Amino acid sequence: MVAHSAVEEQDTTTKAPSSSSSPSRPLGASSTFLSTPHSDHHATSPSSSSPPSSSSSVSQSHRQRPSNQLPTHFPLFPCKVDFLLITRTAAMLERSGFYWGPLGVEEAHSRLKDVATGTFLIRDSRQKDVFFTLSYRAASGPVSVRIVYKGQRFSLAGSEHSFPCLFFLLEHYIHSSKKSLTVPYRKQRPTLQELCRKQVAESCGGEVERVARVPSTQS
């Protein structure tokens, strides 16, 4: 079974782990991104009776104005490499057919409860500092495990194995002796025409526009 200690039995966590309990995050959170502006206290002379200048009043009003900056689901990217890697991974997942986006743990497990053992899907994690979650059908029932991203590598929470690509991670568990993962649970099964079109498009250098239509095999 895949990483028992990392099962997301209650995948509803919205509070980010503290720095003491989680020494590293998949993305470097910027302490200034969600911080509130510091208030400045200016000392004035008791004998001074002149009103504050207009520029000082505007500055003070600006400091007292509440920030319109809303918190985001994920911390900021610490570097361009992380941004490009996660962006490319997300694009590949969108094309895979087994990425279900913001699917909740309850619905994911409901979809997987009656499928073959090893069937899996990828969905968004509800953990604040985690991008994706792997949900799969184990022998005992549906299980969810967080996919950890750290140092430009992907791993399952609780596992020592890490990979430079999320799809390498999936292939590792698909081809492992335990056969924890077998087949992806896709939103819609591709037709033979779609599979042929995809293969021809890849042979043409990925320019799908040149392959408008594959003739149907039906007579």
Secondary structure, 3 states (H helix, E strand, C coil): CCCHHHECCCCCCCCCCCCCCCCCCCCCCCCCCCCCCCCCCCCCCCCCCCCCCHHHHHHHHHHHCCCCCCCCCCCCCCCHHHHHHHHHHHHHHHHHCCECCCCCHHHHHHHHCCCCCCCEEEEECCCCCCCEEEEEEECCEEEEEEEEEECCEEEECCCCCEECCHHHHHHHHHCCCCCCCCCECCCCCCCHHHHHHHHHHHHCCCCHHHCCCCCCCCC
